[in-house]
Amino acid sequence: MTLSPHATEIRRMFGAVAPTYDLLNRTLSLRVDTRWRRRAVRESLRPGDRRVLDLCCGTGDLALEYARRLGPGGQVVGLDFARPMLRLFQRKRERSARAAVRPSILEADSLSLPFADAQFDIVSVAFGLRNLDGTLEGLREMARVTRPGGRVVVLEFSPPLHPRLAHRLFSLHFRHVLPRIGRLISRHPTAYRYLPQSVEGFPPRERLVEMMSEAGLRVLVARDLTVGIATLFVGERS
Ligand SMILES: C[S@@+](CC[C@H](N)C(=O)[O-])C[C@H]1O[C@@H](n2cnc3c(N)ncnc32)[C@H](O)[C@@H]1O
Protein backbone atom coordinates (compact mmCIF):
# COMPACT_ATOMS: atom_id res chain seq x y z
CA MET A 1 0.00 0.00 0.00
CA THR A 2 1.52 3.33 -0.99
CA LEU A 3 0.14 6.12 1.18
CA SER A 4 0.67 9.86 1.42
CA PRO A 5 2.27 11.20 4.64
CA HIS A 6 -1.20 12.42 5.76
CA ALA A 7 -2.82 9.03 5.15
CA THR A 8 0.07 7.29 6.94
CA GLU A 9 -0.53 9.52 9.95
CA ILE A 10 -4.31 8.84 9.87
CA ARG A 11 -3.66 5.12 9.67
CA ARG A 12 -1.31 5.25 12.65
CA MET A 13 -3.80 7.32 14.65
CA PHE A 14 -6.73 4.93 14.06
CA GLY A 15 -4.49 1.97 14.82
CA ALA A 16 -3.62 3.57 18.16
CA VAL A 17 -7.20 4.39 19.21
CA ALA A 18 -8.68 1.07 18.02
CA PRO A 19 -8.88 -0.61 21.48
CA THR A 20 -11.11 2.13 22.90
CA TYR A 21 -12.84 3.13 19.62
CA ASP A 22 -16.19 1.39 20.17
CA LEU A 23 -16.45 2.34 23.82
CA LEU A 24 -15.82 6.00 22.98
CA ASN A 25 -18.20 5.94 20.03
CA ARG A 26 -21.06 4.67 22.18
CA THR A 27 -20.27 6.96 25.11
CA LEU A 28 -19.62 10.16 23.21
CA SER A 29 -22.58 9.82 20.85
CA LEU A 30 -24.87 8.58 23.64
CA ARG A 31 -25.45 5.50 21.43
CA VAL A 32 -27.16 7.55 18.70
CA ASP A 33 -24.48 6.35 16.25
CA THR A 34 -26.00 2.84 16.11
CA ARG A 35 -29.35 4.33 15.12
CA TRP A 36 -27.71 6.36 12.33
CA ARG A 37 -26.07 3.25 10.86
CA ARG A 38 -29.36 1.33 10.95
CA ARG A 39 -31.02 4.23 9.17
CA ALA A 40 -28.32 4.25 6.49
CA VAL A 41 -28.96 0.57 5.79
CA ARG A 42 -32.75 0.99 5.77
CA GLU A 43 -32.59 3.89 3.32
CA SER A 44 -30.17 2.30 0.89
CA LEU A 45 -30.86 -1.43 0.70
CA ARG A 46 -33.29 -2.68 -1.92
CA PRO A 47 -34.78 -6.10 -2.54
CA GLY A 48 -32.44 -8.06 -4.77
CA ASP A 49 -29.28 -6.33 -3.52
CA ARG A 50 -26.53 -8.91 -3.07
CA ARG A 51 -23.10 -7.30 -2.84
CA VAL A 52 -22.12 -4.56 -0.38
CA LEU A 53 -18.71 -2.94 0.11
CA ASP A 54 -18.22 -0.90 3.29
CA LEU A 55 -15.17 1.37 3.14
CA CYS A 56 -13.26 2.70 6.15
CA CYS A 57 -15.19 0.01 8.01
CA GLY A 58 -13.22 0.29 11.25
CA THR A 59 -14.52 -2.24 13.78
CA GLY A 60 -17.27 -3.23 11.34
CA ASP A 61 -20.51 -1.82 12.73
CA LEU A 62 -21.98 -0.74 9.39
CA ALA A 63 -20.76 -3.84 7.53
CA LEU A 64 -22.35 -6.04 10.21
CA GLU A 65 -25.60 -4.10 9.97
CA TYR A 66 -25.73 -4.75 6.20
CA ALA A 67 -24.87 -8.41 6.85
CA ARG A 68 -27.85 -8.70 9.22
CA ARG A 69 -30.23 -7.21 6.66
CA LEU A 70 -29.06 -8.98 3.50
CA GLY A 71 -30.78 -12.20 2.54
CA PRO A 72 -29.01 -15.53 2.13
CA GLY A 73 -26.57 -15.43 -0.76
CA GLY A 74 -25.61 -11.87 0.12
CA GLN A 75 -22.00 -10.77 0.35
CA VAL A 76 -20.46 -7.99 2.43
CA VAL A 77 -16.86 -6.80 2.27
CA GLY A 78 -15.50 -4.52 5.00
CA LEU A 79 -12.36 -2.63 3.99
CA ASP A 80 -10.02 -0.50 6.10
CA PHE A 81 -6.30 0.25 6.24
CA ALA A 82 -5.82 0.12 10.02
CA ARG A 83 -5.08 -3.48 10.99
CA PRO A 84 -5.91 -3.11 14.73
CA MET A 85 -9.42 -1.92 13.75
CA LEU A 86 -9.84 -4.93 11.47
CA ARG A 87 -8.74 -7.34 14.21
CA LEU A 88 -11.55 -6.01 16.41
CA PHE A 89 -13.98 -6.35 13.51
CA GLN A 90 -12.86 -9.97 13.13
CA ARG A 91 -13.65 -10.70 16.78
CA LYS A 92 -17.03 -9.00 16.52
CA ARG A 93 -17.80 -10.95 13.38
CA GLU A 94 -17.18 -14.24 15.18
CA ARG A 95 -19.62 -13.21 17.91
CA SER A 96 -22.30 -11.90 15.56
CA ALA A 97 -24.78 -14.76 15.62
CA ARG A 98 -27.62 -12.67 14.16
CA ALA A 99 -25.97 -12.08 10.79
CA ALA A 100 -27.14 -14.33 7.97
CA VAL A 101 -24.09 -13.24 5.99
CA ARG A 102 -20.49 -13.38 7.23
CA PRO A 103 -18.61 -10.29 6.04
CA SER A 104 -15.17 -10.61 4.44
CA ILE A 105 -12.49 -8.34 5.81
CA LEU A 106 -9.91 -6.62 3.64
CA GLU A 107 -6.92 -4.41 4.47
CA ALA A 108 -6.63 -1.80 1.70
CA ASP A 109 -6.74 1.90 0.85
CA SER A 110 -10.21 3.32 0.12
CA LEU A 111 -8.69 5.57 -2.54
CA SER A 112 -7.28 2.66 -4.50
CA LEU A 113 -9.80 -0.16 -4.35
CA PRO A 114 -8.65 -3.61 -5.44
CA PHE A 115 -11.84 -4.21 -7.45
CA ALA A 116 -12.87 -3.99 -11.08
CA ASP A 117 -15.55 -1.47 -12.11
CA ALA A 118 -19.27 -1.95 -11.31
CA GLN A 119 -18.92 -4.83 -8.85
CA PHE A 120 -21.23 -3.81 -6.00
CA ASP A 121 -24.91 -3.01 -5.42
CA ILE A 122 -23.97 -0.73 -2.51
CA VAL A 123 -20.72 0.99 -1.58
CA SER A 124 -20.91 2.69 1.81
CA VAL A 125 -18.72 4.76 4.09
CA ALA A 126 -19.56 5.86 7.64
CA PHE A 127 -17.48 8.56 9.30
CA GLY A 128 -14.61 7.78 6.96
CA LEU A 129 -14.92 10.04 3.91
CA ARG A 130 -13.65 13.07 5.81
CA ASN A 131 -10.39 11.25 6.57
CA LEU A 132 -9.48 10.62 2.95
CA ASP A 133 -6.91 12.73 1.12
CA GLY A 134 -9.57 13.85 -1.37
CA THR A 135 -13.36 13.79 -0.86
CA LEU A 136 -14.14 13.91 -4.57
CA GLU A 137 -11.50 11.29 -5.34
CA GLY A 138 -13.06 9.08 -2.67
CA LEU A 139 -16.56 9.51 -4.13
CA ARG A 140 -15.27 8.80 -7.64
CA GLU A 141 -13.58 5.61 -6.48
CA MET A 142 -16.80 4.55 -4.73
CA ALA A 143 -18.86 5.27 -7.84
CA ARG A 144 -16.39 3.37 -10.03
CA VAL A 145 -16.94 0.06 -8.22
CA THR A 146 -20.73 0.54 -7.91
CA ARG A 147 -22.88 -1.01 -10.63
CA PRO A 148 -25.15 1.30 -12.67
CA GLY A 149 -28.37 1.61 -10.64
CA GLY A 150 -26.44 0.71 -7.45
CA ARG A 151 -26.05 3.12 -4.55
CA VAL A 152 -23.24 5.02 -2.87
CA VAL A 153 -23.97 5.71 0.81
CA VAL A 154 -22.20 8.33 2.91
CA LEU A 155 -22.87 8.83 6.61
CA GLU A 156 -20.86 11.70 8.02
CA PHE A 157 -20.82 14.28 10.77
CA SER A 158 -21.88 17.65 9.46
CA PRO A 159 -20.54 21.11 9.99
CA PRO A 160 -22.93 23.03 12.31
CA LEU A 161 -26.16 24.09 10.65
CA HIS A 162 -29.00 24.89 13.02
CA PRO A 163 -28.75 27.64 15.57
CA ARG A 164 -31.06 25.51 17.68
CA LEU A 165 -30.21 24.95 21.30
CA ALA A 166 -29.77 21.19 20.93
CA HIS A 167 -27.27 21.71 18.16
CA ARG A 168 -25.39 24.35 20.10
CA LEU A 169 -25.17 22.01 23.05
CA PHE A 170 -23.88 19.26 20.82
CA SER A 171 -21.28 21.61 19.31
CA LEU A 172 -20.11 22.40 22.81
CA HIS A 173 -19.92 18.71 23.59
CA PHE A 174 -18.12 18.04 20.31
CA ARG A 175 -15.52 20.76 20.66
CA HIS A 176 -14.82 20.78 24.36
CA VAL A 177 -16.14 17.69 26.18
CA LEU A 178 -15.42 15.07 23.53
CA PRO A 179 -11.68 15.86 23.06
CA ARG A 180 -11.14 15.69 26.82
CA ILE A 181 -13.00 12.43 27.42
CA GLY A 182 -11.47 11.03 24.23
CA ARG A 183 -7.95 11.83 25.37
CA LEU A 184 -8.58 10.43 28.84
CA ILE A 185 -9.95 7.10 27.66
CA SER A 186 -7.94 6.53 24.47
CA ARG A 187 -4.74 7.98 26.00
CA HIS A 188 -4.03 9.39 22.54
CA PRO A 189 -2.88 13.02 22.80
CA THR A 190 -4.50 14.37 19.63
CA ALA A 191 -6.94 11.91 18.01
CA TYR A 192 -10.06 13.35 19.60
CA ARG A 193 -8.99 16.91 18.87
CA TYR A 194 -8.58 15.88 15.24
CA LEU A 195 -12.21 14.68 15.14
CA PRO A 196 -14.00 18.07 15.52
CA GLN A 197 -11.31 19.73 13.36
CA SER A 198 -11.84 17.26 10.53
CA VAL A 199 -15.61 17.72 10.74
CA GLU A 200 -15.24 21.49 10.48
CA GLY A 201 -12.97 21.06 7.47
CA PHE A 202 -15.40 18.75 5.68
CA PRO A 203 -17.43 20.19 2.75
CA PRO A 204 -20.90 21.49 3.71
CA ARG A 205 -23.92 19.39 2.69
CA GLU A 206 -24.65 21.38 -0.51
CA ARG A 207 -21.06 20.97 -1.70
CA LEU A 208 -21.09 17.27 -0.93
CA VAL A 209 -24.26 16.89 -2.99
CA GLU A 210 -22.50 18.69 -5.88
CA MET A 211 -19.47 16.45 -5.51
CA MET A 212 -21.67 13.36 -5.64
CA SER A 213 -23.09 14.61 -8.95
CA GLU A 214 -19.56 15.30 -10.20
CA ALA A 215 -18.73 11.69 -9.33
CA GLY A 216 -21.58 10.46 -11.55
CA LEU A 217 -24.21 9.94 -8.85
CA ARG A 218 -27.85 11.02 -8.80
CA VAL A 219 -28.55 12.12 -5.24
CA LEU A 220 -31.59 10.33 -3.80
CA VAL A 221 -31.22 11.21 -0.12
CA ALA A 222 -29.47 14.07 1.69
CA ARG A 223 -31.00 13.96 5.13
CA ASP A 224 -29.89 15.52 8.38
CA LEU A 225 -30.07 13.19 11.36
CA THR A 226 -30.47 14.23 14.99
CA VAL A 227 -30.70 18.02 14.51
CA GLY A 228 -28.08 17.94 11.78
CA ILE A 229 -25.25 16.44 13.81
CA ALA A 230 -24.83 13.84 11.09
CA THR A 231 -26.08 13.67 7.51
CA LEU A 232 -26.99 10.67 5.43
CA PHE A 233 -26.37 10.88 1.67
CA VAL A 234 -27.46 8.22 -0.79
CA GLY A 235 -26.65 8.56 -4.49
CA GLU A 236 -27.53 6.29 -7.37
CA ARG A 237 -24.86 5.48 -9.92
CA SER A 238 -26.08 6.48 -13.35
C1 LIG B 1 -13.96 7.23 12.29
S1 LIG B 1 -13.53 5.60 11.77
C2 LIG B 1 -15.08 4.98 11.17
C3 LIG B 1 -15.20 3.50 11.34
C4 LIG B 1 -16.56 2.90 11.00
N1 LIG B 1 -16.95 3.15 9.63
C5 LIG B 1 -17.64 3.38 11.92
O1 LIG B 1 -18.71 3.77 11.44
O2 LIG B 1 -17.44 3.35 13.15
C6 LIG B 1 -12.64 5.93 10.28
C7 LIG B 1 -11.95 4.69 9.72
O3 LIG B 1 -11.48 5.02 8.42
C8 LIG B 1 -10.27 4.33 8.20
N2 LIG B 1 -9.59 4.99 7.08
C9 LIG B 1 -9.25 6.30 6.97
N3 LIG B 1 -8.68 6.55 5.78
C10 LIG B 1 -8.66 5.36 5.11
C11 LIG B 1 -8.21 4.98 3.83
N4 LIG B 1 -7.63 5.84 2.99
N5 LIG B 1 -8.36 3.69 3.47
C12 LIG B 1 -8.92 2.78 4.30
N6 LIG B 1 -9.37 3.08 5.55
C13 LIG B 1 -9.24 4.37 5.94
C14 LIG B 1 -9.56 4.39 9.54
O4 LIG B 1 -8.57 3.42 9.66
C15 LIG B 1 -10.74 4.20 10.51
O5 LIG B 1 -10.89 2.86 10.86
The ligand as a MOL file (V3000), in Angstrom:
LIG
                    3D

  0  0  0     0  0            999 V3000
M  V30 BEGIN CTAB
M  V30 COUNTS 27 29 0 0 0
M  V30 BEGIN ATOM
M  V30 1 C -13.9630 7.2260 12.2910 0
M  V30 2 S -13.5310 5.6000 11.7690 0 CHG=1
M  V30 3 C -15.0770 4.9820 11.1710 0
M  V30 4 C -15.2020 3.5010 11.3400 0
M  V30 5 C -16.5590 2.9020 10.9980 0
M  V30 6 N -16.9480 3.1470 9.6300 0
M  V30 7 C -17.6430 3.3840 11.9180 0
M  V30 8 O -18.7150 3.7650 11.4400 0
M  V30 9 O -17.4410 3.3530 13.1460 0 CHG=-1
M  V30 10 C -12.6410 5.9280 10.2850 0
M  V30 11 C -11.9540 4.6880 9.7230 0
M  V30 12 O -11.4820 5.0150 8.4220 0
M  V30 13 C -10.2680 4.3290 8.1990 0
M  V30 14 N -9.5920 4.9940 7.0780 0
M  V30 15 C -9.2540 6.3040 6.9680 0
M  V30 16 N -8.6830 6.5480 5.7770 0
M  V30 17 C -8.6580 5.3640 5.1080 0
M  V30 18 C -8.2080 4.9790 3.8260 0
M  V30 19 N -7.6300 5.8420 2.9870 0
M  V30 20 N -8.3640 3.6860 3.4680 0
M  V30 21 C -8.9230 2.7770 4.3030 0
M  V30 22 N -9.3700 3.0820 5.5470 0
M  V30 23 C -9.2400 4.3720 5.9400 0
M  V30 24 C -9.5590 4.3910 9.5400 0
M  V30 25 O -8.5680 3.4150 9.6650 0
M  V30 26 C -10.7360 4.2040 10.5070 0
M  V30 27 O -10.8930 2.8550 10.8600 0
M  V30 END ATOM
M  V30 BEGIN BOND
M  V30 1 1 1 2
M  V30 2 1 2 3
M  V30 3 1 2 10
M  V30 4 1 3 4
M  V30 5 1 4 5
M  V30 6 1 5 6
M  V30 7 1 5 7
M  V30 8 2 7 8
M  V30 9 1 7 9
M  V30 10 1 10 11
M  V30 11 1 11 12
M  V30 12 1 11 26
M  V30 13 1 12 13
M  V30 14 1 13 14
M  V30 15 1 13 24
M  V30 16 1 14 15
M  V30 17 1 14 23
M  V30 18 2 15 16
M  V30 19 1 16 17
M  V30 20 1 17 18
M  V30 21 2 17 23
M  V30 22 1 18 19
M  V30 23 2 18 20
M  V30 24 1 20 21
M  V30 25 2 21 22
M  V30 26 1 22 23
M  V30 27 1 24 25
M  V30 28 1 24 26
M  V30 29 1 26 27
M  V30 END BOND
M  V30 END CTAB
M  END
